[in-house]
Every structure is written in structure tokens, then in C-alpha cells.
Amino acid sequence: MTVVNLNKARKARAREAAKSLAAENRVAFGRTKSEKTKAQADATRLARQLDGKRLEP
């Protein structure tokens, strides 16, 4: 039978969750302004192209 310190296990789990959240935030917020504006321009251009190809009944 293994004895586990629940406080350490809880804190380790919280650390792992914080690490994964930090990784997601680095992706979401770790871009330069020019990268963000380029991505937004690309998204609007693609949406405009898609709307232009839509078939109206």
C-alpha cells in the first residue's frame, strides 16, 4: 500500500493545469500586433471569398 500526500498531489495537479493554461495563453496572446492584424485580414478575406461563392436559391 502506497501512502500519498493528498496536498502534494492536489498542488501538482494544479501546477499542471496552470502550465497548460499558460501554454494556451502563449499561443493566444503571444503574437505581435502585425501578426494579429494579418490573421484578422486573412480571416476577413476568406469570409468574403466564401460569401462570394455562396449560391442563392
C-alpha positions as CSV (number, residue, x, y, z in Angstrom):
1,M,0.0,0.0,0.0
2,T,1.4,3.4,-1.0
3,V,0.9,6.4,1.1
4,V,0.2,9.5,-1.0
5,N,0.2,13.1,0.4
6,L,-3.0,14.5,-0.9
7,N,-1.8,18.1,-0.5
8,K,1.2,17.4,-2.8
9,A,-1.0,15.6,-5.3
10,R,-3.5,18.4,-5.4
11,K,-0.8,21.0,-5.8
12,A,0.9,19.0,-8.5
13,R,-2.4,18.7,-10.4
14,A,-3.0,22.5,-10.1
15,R,0.6,23.2,-11.4
16,E,-0.1,21.0,-14.4
17,A,-3.4,22.8,-15.1
18,A,-1.6,26.2,-14.8
19,K,1.1,25.0,-17.2
20,S,-1.5,24.0,-19.8
21,L,-3.4,27.3,-19.4
22,A,-0.1,29.2,-19.8
23,A,0.7,27.3,-23.0
24,E,-2.7,28.2,-24.4
25,N,-2.3,31.8,-23.4
26,R,1.1,32.0,-25.0
27,V,-0.5,30.9,-28.3
28,A,-3.5,33.3,-28.0
29,F,-1.8,36.4,-26.6
30,G,1.9,35.9,-27.6
31,R,1.6,37.3,-31.1
32,T,2.8,40.7,-32.3
33,K,0.4,43.3,-33.5
34,S,1.3,42.8,-37.1
35,E,0.7,39.1,-36.8
36,K,-2.7,39.7,-35.3
37,T,-3.7,42.2,-38.0
38,K,-2.5,39.9,-40.7
39,A,-4.5,37.0,-39.3
40,Q,-7.6,39.2,-39.0
41,A,-7.2,40.4,-42.6
42,D,-6.8,36.8,-43.8
43,A,-9.9,35.8,-41.9
44,T,-12.0,38.6,-43.4
45,R,-10.6,37.9,-46.9
46,L,-11.5,34.2,-46.6
47,A,-15.0,35.0,-45.3
48,R,-15.5,37.5,-48.2
49,Q,-14.4,34.8,-50.7
50,L,-16.7,32.3,-49.1
51,D,-19.7,34.7,-49.2
52,G,-18.9,35.4,-52.9
53,K,-19.2,31.8,-53.8
54,R,-22.4,31.2,-51.9
55,L,-25.3,30.1,-54.2
56,E,-28.5,31.9,-53.6
57,P,-31.7,29.9,-54.4
